[in-house]
Amino acid sequence: MDQSLAVLIPCHNEQATIGKVIDDFRAALPQAQVYVFNNASTDRSEEIALAHGAVVRRVNRLGKGHVVAAMLQAPPADVMIMVDGDDTYDAAAAGRLLEPILQGRSDMVVATRLEGPQPHAFRPLHLAGNRLVRGLINLIFRASLHDIMSGYRAFTADLARSLAVTAVGFEIETELTIQTLYANFVIAEVPTDYRPRPPGSLSKLRTFRDGLRVLWTIFNIARSVKPLTFFGLAAIALLTLGVLCGIPAILQYFHNPLHRVESFPLLFVGVGLVVCSFISLAIGIILHALNVRLKELALLLRKKQ
């Protein structure tokens, strides 16, 4: 393989598992350099990572999003595998993740966990939330992905340099997927085993807090990358409400012999909503045109690199 390879492991207080994860990936991919991105750990994670032969890079701003941003800012290899340091993913599957990229068939490969996972590996609400997010993203971007939130994925340096992530916490995987789809990169999926955290390893994921962050991320990104759809739907909703507010006044005008209208306040509200609907549609059209132009410029820049 002519292309350089790296394994990138975000790590925050994973002393119970980080050594095993490093050893497993060094065994599975002996040609790869393993990097541990120490995210303000307060335990022995960094010391253990160094002892197991990993290159340690420090990210002082707490949050997985900040770690991934540091990974993407200066890609250390041509092809990279990102994997959590909690020993829940199968290192033996790394070769299958790399295959579509090395064959030139994909820019990102995601290890999907939802096709026949171990029942005890997921909390019920996490499984339901993942399926909800997956459905929303597949609907908005006309995709057919199976696992949006997997932390085990391979990608190219070209893709890494093209993404500008803004997420702070565990919504980062969702943003990575959305931005990759929006930039017209190709995503492939490879089913893998997923196991629960071993004893002594504690999850940092908070079901409701991080779930709301994920939904807010989808809302913000959908508004940014699909403005015509977003503001067009808003325009339809405003127009519908405006017409409903105006119907009583219209009926009064035609049914009253003197054409008197008594529902002026409601009529004014209706007219205001209709005006807002046209403004929303105009915003969507303008932003859509800008997005198309920006995508064209981004494509030209990628071709020049």
N, C-alpha and C positions, 0 to 999 in steps of 0.2 A: 504494500500500500504506500503510494507516494505522498499522500496527504498526512500532515501531522495530526495527532489525536490527543485530546485532553479530557479528563473527567473532572467536572466541577461540582464540589460538594458544599452547599451552604450549611453552616453549622452554628447553632446557638445552644450551648450547654448540652452537648451530646456525648459526654465522656463515657457513658455506658455502652455506646454503639459505634462511635466514630472509628475506632481502631479496626473493628471487624469489617466495616464498610470499605475502608481503604484497602485492607488485605484482599477482600473479595474481588474488588475491581482491578487491583493490580494482577491478580491471578487470571481474571477473565480477559483482561486487555494488557498484556505485559509490555506492549509497545507504547502505551499511553502514559502521559504524565498526569499524576493526580494532584489536583489543587483543592485545598480546603479554605473556604472563605469564612474566617472566624468572625461572627457577628456579635461582638461585645460579650463573649462568653465569660462567665465568672467561675467556671469550674476548670478541670484539667484538660478540656478538649484540645486546646492548641498544643499543649505539651505532648499529648498522646498522638496527635496527628503528625507532629514532627518525628516522633520516635518510630512511627510506622512508614516513614519515607515520603510523606506528602509535602508539597510546597504550600506554605501557609500565607495567606494574604488577609490582612485585617480590614474589616469594614466596621467603623465605630458607630455609625448611625443605626440604631436598632430597628429591625424590620426586614422581612425577607425580600420585600420589593427593593430596598436599598442594596441588598446583596446581589440580586439578579442584575440590577442596573450596573453595578461594578463589574460583573462578569461580562456584560455585553459591551461595555465601554471600550475595553481593550482585549478582544478575543485572543486567548493564548495559543490557539491552534486553528487549523483549517476546519476541522470537524470536532464538535464537543458533545459530551454527554453530561447533562445536568441531573443530579440525583440527590434526594434528601439524605441526610446523615443519620436517619433513625433506624436503619436496617429493616425497612418494610418492603423494599424492592429487591428483585432477584438480579444479582450481578451477572448470572449466567445468560440472561436475556440480552446483554449489551450488544453482542454480535448481531442479533436479529434486528436491533434498533438501527445499527449502523448500515446494514445491507442496502436499504432503499436509497440512502444518501450516497453511499460509495458507488452505487450503480447509476447515479444521476437521475433517479426517479422521484426524488423528494427533497425538500429543503428542511423540513422538520418531521421527525418521527416521534409519536407520543406512545408511551406504554399504557395501554388501556387496562383498567382494573375492573371494570363493571361487567365484563362478560364472564359470568360464572365465578365471582369472587368468593373467598371464604366468608361465610356468614358472620363470623365473629370478628372479622377484620374491619368492618365498617360499623359506625354508630348508625342507627336507623335514620335519624334526621340528616346525617351527612349524606347518606345514600339518596334520600329523597331530594335534598338540596342540589346534589350534583345532577340529578336527572332533570330538575327544573331548569337549572342554568343551561344544561345541554340543549334542552328543548328551545329555550329562548334564543340561544346563539344560532342553532341550526335554522330556526325560523327567520331570524333577521338576516343572516348571511347566506341562506340557501345552501347550507352545508349538511353533512350527514356524519358528524363526529359522534363518538361513543363515550369519550371521557374528556371533559374539559379541564378538570382540576388536577390531573396527574402531575406529580413533581418529578417524574422520570421521563426525560425526553432527550433526543439528539437533534442537533441542528448545525447548520453551516456557519462559518464566519461571515459570509456575505449576508445571511439573514440577521445575524447578531448586530452587524453594523447598521442595518436598515431599520431597526426597532428603537423606539424611544419610549421606554416604559415610565409610567408615572405612579404606579401603584406602590403602596408602602408595605402592606402586610401580605396575608395569604391569598389575596385576590390577584396576586401577580400572575399565577398560571392562567387565570381567565383572560387577563390583559394580553399575555403572550399569544394566546390562541387567537384572540380577536384581531390583534395587530397583524399577525401573520396572514390571516384570511384577508384582511383589508388590503395588505400590500401585494396580494395575488401570489404569494408563495404557496407551494404545494405541501400539504400536511398529509402524512400517512400515519397509520395506526398499527400497532403490533400488540396483541393480547399477551399479558404477562401475569404471573402470580403476584398476589399482594398479601402480605401477612401482617398480623397485628404487631405493635411495638413489643419488644422483649421486656421482661421485668426490669425495673429500674430506669426505664426510659419514659419520660412524661411528655405528653402532647402539649404543644403551645396553642393549638387551634381552639378557638372559642366558638361554639356552634352558632349562636344568634348574632354576636357581634361581627364575626367574620363573614357570616352568611349575608348580613345586611350590607357589608362592604362590597361583597361580590356583586350583589344586585345593583348597588349604586354605581359600581364600575361599569356594568353592562349598560345602565341607563345613560351615563355620561358618554361612553364611547359610541353607543348607538346614535346619540344625538350629534356627535362630532363626525362620524364616518358615514352615517346614513341620514344626512339632514333633510333631504327631500321626503323620505319616508316618515321621519320623525315629525317634521313641521307640517307635512301634508296631512298626516293623521290628526294632528292638533287642529289644523284648519277645518277638517271635516267635522270634528267634534264641536268646535266653536260655531260653525255654520249651522249645524243641527240645533244646537241650543238657541241660537239667535232666531231661527225660524220658529221654533216652538214658543219662544217668548213673544214673537210678533203675531202669531196666529190669533190670539184673542182680540187684539186691536183691529186686525184686518176684518175679522168676522163682525165686530161691532160697526165698523165703517159701512159694510155692505148691507147689514140687517137693519140699521137705524135709518128711518126715513129722512132724518136731517143729517145723516152721515157724521154723527157725533162719535168721537172716540173718547172713552173714559179711562182707558188703561194706558195713559201716556207714559207713566214711569216704566211699566213693563215693556212698552214699545221702544223707549229710549235704550233700555238694556239690550233688547234684541238687536237694534241697529248697531249698537256698540260692539256686540259679539260678532255680528256679520263683518263689520269693518276689521276687527281683530283677526278674523279668519283669513281675510285677504292679505293682511299684513304677514300673518304666519306663513301663508303659501309663498309669498314673495321672498321672505327670508330663506325658506327652504330651497327655492329655485336658485337664488344668488349663492348660497353656501354650497349647493350641489355643483354649480359651475366652477367655483373656486376649488372644490375638492378634486374635480376632474383635472383641472390644470395642475394642481400640486402633485397628483399622482403621475402625470406625464413628466413633470420635472424630476420627481424622485426616480422614475424609470431611466431617464436620461443620465442622471448622476450615477446610477448603478452600472450602466453600460460603460461609462467612462472610467470607472474604478478598475 
